[in-house]
Amino acid sequence: MKMSATESARKMGQDALDIQDASNIHGVISTLYEFMGKLREHPDYTGCPWMEKNPIIIALIDKLCHLTDIQVTELEPRNVISRAFNLCADLASGQDIEF
C-alpha cells in the first residue's frame, strides 16, 4: 500500500508525531476521527485495509493505548508501531510512503 505525501498527508504525519505528547484522551480521539475523514479523501485511499494499516492511524491508536494503560509491549507489535512512527516522519518530511 502507498500514500503520497500530499500537503494534508504531510500535516497529518507531523500531527501524529506531535500528538505523542498529549495527555487528553478526548483530543486524541477527536483527532483520530478527523484524520479518518481526511484519509478517506486521500487520492491513494483504497478502502478499510488501507486505513487499518495506515501509519498515521497506528500512531494515534498507540497513543490511545498509552493513555489507557493498555500499551502493547510484545516485540512484533512494537516493530509495527516503530515502523509507523518512522513512516509518519517520512510523510511529514514530504516523502511518499509504502506500508
Buried (B, 14 or more C-beta within 10 A) or exposed (E): BEBEBBEEBBBBBBBBBEBBEBEEEEEBBEBBEEBBEBBEEBEBBEEEEBBEEBBBBBBBBBBBBBBEEEBEEEEEBEEBBEEBBEBBBBBBEEBEBEB
